[in-house]
Amino acid sequence: MPRGTTSEEVERILNMRHQTVSARRTDLRAAGYTDYLRDAQGVIIRRPTSTGSGAAVEIATQKGRDAIDFNLSLRLNLGDPTSSHHGGNPLSAAAFTRTSRSQDAYRVLECMRRFS
């Protein structure tokens, strides 16, 4: 596999839902554990998905690699990063509280670390 991962690639490897992977990658990027892979000009690298659209490629940063390599706890920003997308829908908010955000984020970061 080439360097970095798209959300779709992580979904496939971990057999996780798109919504979970996407939200956890947002968490990880906001906390500095991951970042977009960029070319020499600073442009975000994209790869085609199964539908043919381009998806941003992300990698684990040094902070993210250290978290995995040294089995460190993740320090994610508080709150539901997707709250603006589900507009306070009680079912979406309830689903968020039932997920294991830290555990899912760690699994996603671990997968991304392998390809960074």
PyMOL commands that place a pseudoatom at each C-alpha (Angstrom):
pseudoatom trace, name=CA, resn=MET, resi=1, chain=A, elem=C, hetatm=0, pos=[0.000, 0.000, 0.000]
pseudoatom trace, name=CA, resn=PRO, resi=2, chain=A, elem=C, hetatm=0, pos=[1.310, 3.498, -0.735]
pseudoatom trace, name=CA, resn=ARG, resi=3, chain=A, elem=C, hetatm=0, pos=[2.138, 5.922, 2.063]
pseudoatom trace, name=CA, resn=GLY, resi=4, chain=A, elem=C, hetatm=0, pos=[-0.770, 7.310, 4.097]
pseudoatom trace, name=CA, resn=THR, resi=5, chain=A, elem=C, hetatm=0, pos=[-4.404, 6.260, 4.174]
pseudoatom trace, name=CA, resn=THR, resi=6, chain=A, elem=C, hetatm=0, pos=[-7.780, 7.488, 3.056]
pseudoatom trace, name=CA, resn=SER, resi=7, chain=A, elem=C, hetatm=0, pos=[-10.832, 7.041, 5.260]
pseudoatom trace, name=CA, resn=GLU, resi=8, chain=A, elem=C, hetatm=0, pos=[-12.119, 4.351, 2.914]
pseudoatom trace, name=CA, resn=GLU, resi=9, chain=A, elem=C, hetatm=0, pos=[-8.894, 2.357, 3.253]
pseudoatom trace, name=CA, resn=VAL, resi=10, chain=A, elem=C, hetatm=0, pos=[-9.061, 2.516, 7.058]
pseudoatom trace, name=CA, resn=GLU, resi=11, chain=A, elem=C, hetatm=0, pos=[-12.744, 1.524, 6.980]
pseudoatom trace, name=CA, resn=ARG, resi=12, chain=A, elem=C, hetatm=0, pos=[-11.898, -1.540, 4.917]
pseudoatom trace, name=CA, resn=ILE, resi=13, chain=A, elem=C, hetatm=0, pos=[-8.890, -2.600, 7.032]
pseudoatom trace, name=CA, resn=LEU, resi=14, chain=A, elem=C, hetatm=0, pos=[-10.675, -2.174, 10.379]
pseudoatom trace, name=CA, resn=ASN, resi=15, chain=A, elem=C, hetatm=0, pos=[-14.167, -3.127, 9.197]
pseudoatom trace, name=CA, resn=MET, resi=16, chain=A, elem=C, hetatm=0, pos=[-15.525, 0.084, 10.735]
pseudoatom trace, name=CA, resn=ARG, resi=17, chain=A, elem=C, hetatm=0, pos=[-18.340, 2.339, 9.582]
pseudoatom trace, name=CA, resn=HIS, resi=18, chain=A, elem=C, hetatm=0, pos=[-17.524, 5.418, 7.524]
pseudoatom trace, name=CA, resn=GLN, resi=19, chain=A, elem=C, hetatm=0, pos=[-19.079, 7.769, 10.083]
pseudoatom trace, name=CA, resn=THR, resi=20, chain=A, elem=C, hetatm=0, pos=[-16.905, 6.371, 12.867]
pseudoatom trace, name=CA, resn=VAL, resi=21, chain=A, elem=C, hetatm=0, pos=[-13.660, 6.492, 10.902]
pseudoatom trace, name=CA, resn=SER, resi=22, chain=A, elem=C, hetatm=0, pos=[-14.338, 9.963, 9.546]
pseudoatom trace, name=CA, resn=ALA, resi=23, chain=A, elem=C, hetatm=0, pos=[-15.176, 11.387, 12.985]
pseudoatom trace, name=CA, resn=ARG, resi=24, chain=A, elem=C, hetatm=0, pos=[-12.182, 9.761, 14.654]
pseudoatom trace, name=CA, resn=ARG, resi=25, chain=A, elem=C, hetatm=0, pos=[-9.825, 11.016, 11.936]
pseudoatom trace, name=CA, resn=THR, resi=26, chain=A, elem=C, hetatm=0, pos=[-11.228, 14.508, 12.523]
pseudoatom trace, name=CA, resn=ASP, resi=27, chain=A, elem=C, hetatm=0, pos=[-10.587, 14.092, 16.266]
pseudoatom trace, name=CA, resn=LEU, resi=28, chain=A, elem=C, hetatm=0, pos=[-7.049, 12.875, 15.654]
pseudoatom trace, name=CA, resn=ARG, resi=29, chain=A, elem=C, hetatm=0, pos=[-6.222, 15.652, 13.192]
pseudoatom trace, name=CA, resn=ALA, resi=30, chain=A, elem=C, hetatm=0, pos=[-7.638, 18.342, 15.529]
pseudoatom trace, name=CA, resn=ALA, resi=31, chain=A, elem=C, hetatm=0, pos=[-5.488, 17.000, 18.385]
pseudoatom trace, name=CA, resn=GLY, resi=32, chain=A, elem=C, hetatm=0, pos=[-2.331, 16.914, 16.249]
pseudoatom trace, name=CA, resn=TYR, resi=33, chain=A, elem=C, hetatm=0, pos=[-1.964, 13.131, 16.003]
pseudoatom trace, name=CA, resn=THR, resi=34, chain=A, elem=C, hetatm=0, pos=[-2.478, 13.088, 12.230]
pseudoatom trace, name=CA, resn=ASP, resi=35, chain=A, elem=C, hetatm=0, pos=[-2.248, 15.472, 9.318]
pseudoatom trace, name=CA, resn=TYR, resi=36, chain=A, elem=C, hetatm=0, pos=[-2.795, 15.527, 5.588]
pseudoatom trace, name=CA, resn=LEU, resi=37, chain=A, elem=C, hetatm=0, pos=[-0.041, 14.129, 3.382]
pseudoatom trace, name=CA, resn=ARG, resi=38, chain=A, elem=C, hetatm=0, pos=[1.171, 16.927, 1.114]
pseudoatom trace, name=CA, resn=ASP, resi=39, chain=A, elem=C, hetatm=0, pos=[3.306, 17.110, -2.000]
pseudoatom trace, name=CA, resn=ALA, resi=40, chain=A, elem=C, hetatm=0, pos=[6.419, 19.293, -2.361]
pseudoatom trace, name=CA, resn=GLN, resi=41, chain=A, elem=C, hetatm=0, pos=[4.230, 22.344, -3.114]
pseudoatom trace, name=CA, resn=GLY, resi=42, chain=A, elem=C, hetatm=0, pos=[2.103, 21.816, -0.001]
pseudoatom trace, name=CA, resn=VAL, resi=43, chain=A, elem=C, hetatm=0, pos=[-0.949, 20.526, -1.871]
pseudoatom trace, name=CA, resn=ILE, resi=44, chain=A, elem=C, hetatm=0, pos=[-2.921, 17.770, -0.110]
pseudoatom trace, name=CA, resn=ILE, resi=45, chain=A, elem=C, hetatm=0, pos=[-2.426, 14.443, -1.872]
pseudoatom trace, name=CA, resn=ARG, resi=46, chain=A, elem=C, hetatm=0, pos=[-5.625, 12.695, -2.940]
pseudoatom trace, name=CA, resn=ARG, resi=47, chain=A, elem=C, hetatm=0, pos=[-6.302, 9.120, -4.058]
pseudoatom trace, name=CA, resn=PRO, resi=48, chain=A, elem=C, hetatm=0, pos=[-9.352, 7.781, -5.855]
pseudoatom trace, name=CA, resn=THR, resi=49, chain=A, elem=C, hetatm=0, pos=[-11.965, 5.942, -3.805]
pseudoatom trace, name=CA, resn=SER, resi=50, chain=A, elem=C, hetatm=0, pos=[-14.000, 2.968, -4.978]
pseudoatom trace, name=CA, resn=THR, resi=51, chain=A, elem=C, hetatm=0, pos=[-16.460, 5.447, -6.524]
pseudoatom trace, name=CA, resn=GLY, resi=52, chain=A, elem=C, hetatm=0, pos=[-13.684, 7.283, -8.344]
pseudoatom trace, name=CA, resn=SER, resi=53, chain=A, elem=C, hetatm=0, pos=[-13.834, 10.493, -6.326]
pseudoatom trace, name=CA, resn=GLY, resi=54, chain=A, elem=C, hetatm=0, pos=[-10.657, 11.851, -4.770]
pseudoatom trace, name=CA, resn=ALA, resi=55, chain=A, elem=C, hetatm=0, pos=[-10.082, 11.354, -1.049]
pseudoatom trace, name=CA, resn=ALA, resi=56, chain=A, elem=C, hetatm=0, pos=[-7.522, 13.182, 1.078]
pseudoatom trace, name=CA, resn=VAL, resi=57, chain=A, elem=C, hetatm=0, pos=[-4.604, 11.042, 2.228]
pseudoatom trace, name=CA, resn=GLU, resi=58, chain=A, elem=C, hetatm=0, pos=[-3.581, 11.381, 5.870]
pseudoatom trace, name=CA, resn=ILE, resi=59, chain=A, elem=C, hetatm=0, pos=[-0.581, 10.212, 7.887]
pseudoatom trace, name=CA, resn=ALA, resi=60, chain=A, elem=C, hetatm=0, pos=[0.290, 9.958, 11.561]
pseudoatom trace, name=CA, resn=THR, resi=61, chain=A, elem=C, hetatm=0, pos=[2.392, 12.890, 12.761]
pseudoatom trace, name=CA, resn=GLN, resi=62, chain=A, elem=C, hetatm=0, pos=[5.382, 12.393, 15.062]
pseudoatom trace, name=CA, resn=LYS, resi=63, chain=A, elem=C, hetatm=0, pos=[2.995, 12.919, 17.995]
pseudoatom trace, name=CA, resn=GLY, resi=64, chain=A, elem=C, hetatm=0, pos=[0.737, 10.182, 16.612]
pseudoatom trace, name=CA, resn=ARG, resi=65, chain=A, elem=C, hetatm=0, pos=[3.615, 7.792, 15.925]
pseudoatom trace, name=CA, resn=ASP, resi=66, chain=A, elem=C, hetatm=0, pos=[4.915, 8.327, 19.465]
pseudoatom trace, name=CA, resn=ALA, resi=67, chain=A, elem=C, hetatm=0, pos=[1.445, 7.670, 20.934]
pseudoatom trace, name=CA, resn=ILE, resi=68, chain=A, elem=C, hetatm=0, pos=[1.338, 4.278, 19.211]
pseudoatom trace, name=CA, resn=ASP, resi=69, chain=A, elem=C, hetatm=0, pos=[5.020, 3.369, 19.588]
pseudoatom trace, name=CA, resn=PHE, resi=70, chain=A, elem=C, hetatm=0, pos=[5.022, 4.147, 23.327]
pseudoatom trace, name=CA, resn=ASN, resi=71, chain=A, elem=C, hetatm=0, pos=[1.412, 3.075, 24.035]
pseudoatom trace, name=CA, resn=LEU, resi=72, chain=A, elem=C, hetatm=0, pos=[0.427, 6.552, 25.273]
pseudoatom trace, name=CA, resn=SER, resi=73, chain=A, elem=C, hetatm=0, pos=[-3.135, 7.601, 26.093]
pseudoatom trace, name=CA, resn=LEU, resi=74, chain=A, elem=C, hetatm=0, pos=[-4.714, 9.893, 23.532]
pseudoatom trace, name=CA, resn=ARG, resi=75, chain=A, elem=C, hetatm=0, pos=[-5.742, 13.376, 24.606]
pseudoatom trace, name=CA, resn=LEU, resi=76, chain=A, elem=C, hetatm=0, pos=[-8.636, 14.241, 22.338]
pseudoatom trace, name=CA, resn=ASN, resi=77, chain=A, elem=C, hetatm=0, pos=[-10.483, 17.539, 22.369]
pseudoatom trace, name=CA, resn=LEU, resi=78, chain=A, elem=C, hetatm=0, pos=[-13.707, 17.428, 24.366]
pseudoatom trace, name=CA, resn=GLY, resi=79, chain=A, elem=C, hetatm=0, pos=[-17.138, 17.303, 22.844]
pseudoatom trace, name=CA, resn=ASP, resi=80, chain=A, elem=C, hetatm=0, pos=[-18.736, 15.720, 19.838]
pseudoatom trace, name=CA, resn=PRO, resi=81, chain=A, elem=C, hetatm=0, pos=[-16.856, 16.939, 16.726]
pseudoatom trace, name=CA, resn=THR, resi=82, chain=A, elem=C, hetatm=0, pos=[-19.836, 16.060, 14.542]
pseudoatom trace, name=CA, resn=SER, resi=83, chain=A, elem=C, hetatm=0, pos=[-22.494, 17.949, 16.514]
pseudoatom trace, name=CA, resn=SER, resi=84, chain=A, elem=C, hetatm=0, pos=[-22.780, 20.635, 13.839]
pseudoatom trace, name=CA, resn=HIS, resi=85, chain=A, elem=C, hetatm=0, pos=[-23.497, 17.926, 11.261]
pseudoatom trace, name=CA, resn=HIS, resi=86, chain=A, elem=C, hetatm=0, pos=[-26.327, 16.196, 13.102]
pseudoatom trace, name=CA, resn=GLY, resi=87, chain=A, elem=C, hetatm=0, pos=[-27.856, 19.456, 14.301]
pseudoatom trace, name=CA, resn=GLY, resi=88, chain=A, elem=C, hetatm=0, pos=[-28.572, 18.276, 17.817]
pseudoatom trace, name=CA, resn=ASN, resi=89, chain=A, elem=C, hetatm=0, pos=[-30.561, 15.256, 16.610]
pseudoatom trace, name=CA, resn=PRO, resi=90, chain=A, elem=C, hetatm=0, pos=[-31.103, 13.295, 19.852]
pseudoatom trace, name=CA, resn=LEU, resi=91, chain=A, elem=C, hetatm=0, pos=[-30.586, 9.930, 18.125]
pseudoatom trace, name=CA, resn=SER, resi=92, chain=A, elem=C, hetatm=0, pos=[-27.240, 11.028, 16.676]
pseudoatom trace, name=CA, resn=ALA, resi=93, chain=A, elem=C, hetatm=0, pos=[-26.163, 12.547, 19.975]
pseudoatom trace, name=CA, resn=ALA, resi=94, chain=A, elem=C, hetatm=0, pos=[-27.153, 9.336, 21.806]
pseudoatom trace, name=CA, resn=ALA, resi=95, chain=A, elem=C, hetatm=0, pos=[-25.189, 7.238, 19.333]
pseudoatom trace, name=CA, resn=PHE, resi=96, chain=A, elem=C, hetatm=0, pos=[-22.134, 9.410, 19.947]
pseudoatom trace, name=CA, resn=THR, resi=97, chain=A, elem=C, hetatm=0, pos=[-22.311, 8.857, 23.706]
pseudoatom trace, name=CA, resn=ARG, resi=98, chain=A, elem=C, hetatm=0, pos=[-22.504, 5.067, 23.219]
pseudoatom trace, name=CA, resn=THR, resi=99, chain=A, elem=C, hetatm=0, pos=[-19.339, 4.859, 21.145]
pseudoatom trace, name=CA, resn=SER, resi=100, chain=A, elem=C, hetatm=0, pos=[-15.925, 4.300, 22.619]
pseudoatom trace, name=CA, resn=ARG, resi=101, chain=A, elem=C, hetatm=0, pos=[-14.357, 7.396, 21.147]
pseudoatom trace, name=CA, resn=SER, resi=102, chain=A, elem=C, hetatm=0, pos=[-10.878, 6.886, 22.629]
pseudoatom trace, name=CA, resn=GLN, resi=103, chain=A, elem=C, hetatm=0, pos=[-10.743, 3.215, 21.766]
pseudoatom trace, name=CA, resn=ASP, resi=104, chain=A, elem=C, hetatm=0, pos=[-11.942, 3.809, 18.201]
pseudoatom trace, name=CA, resn=ALA, resi=105, chain=A, elem=C, hetatm=0, pos=[-9.519, 6.722, 17.766]
pseudoatom trace, name=CA, resn=TYR, resi=106, chain=A, elem=C, hetatm=0, pos=[-6.644, 4.570, 18.997]
pseudoatom trace, name=CA, resn=ARG, resi=107, chain=A, elem=C, hetatm=0, pos=[-7.541, 1.780, 16.554]
pseudoatom trace, name=CA, resn=VAL, resi=108, chain=A, elem=C, hetatm=0, pos=[-7.756, 4.272, 13.669]
pseudoatom trace, name=CA, resn=LEU, resi=109, chain=A, elem=C, hetatm=0, pos=[-4.441, 5.889, 14.631]
pseudoatom trace, name=CA, resn=GLU, resi=110, chain=A, elem=C, hetatm=0, pos=[-2.781, 2.492, 14.989]
pseudoatom trace, name=CA, resn=CYS, resi=111, chain=A, elem=C, hetatm=0, pos=[-3.900, 1.591, 11.474]
pseudoatom trace, name=CA, resn=MET, resi=112, chain=A, elem=C, hetatm=0, pos=[-2.735, 4.922, 10.092]
pseudoatom trace, name=CA, resn=ARG, resi=113, chain=A, elem=C, hetatm=0, pos=[0.612, 4.524, 11.872]
pseudoatom trace, name=CA, resn=ARG, resi=114, chain=A, elem=C, hetatm=0, pos=[1.331, 1.349, 9.899]
pseudoatom trace, name=CA, resn=PHE, resi=115, chain=A, elem=C, hetatm=0, pos=[1.159, 3.285, 6.627]
pseudoatom trace, name=CA, resn=SER, resi=116, chain=A, elem=C, hetatm=0, pos=[2.832, 6.559, 7.685]
for i in range(1, 116): cmd.bond("trace and resi %d" % i, "trace and resi %d" % (i + 1))
show_as sticks, trace
zoom trace
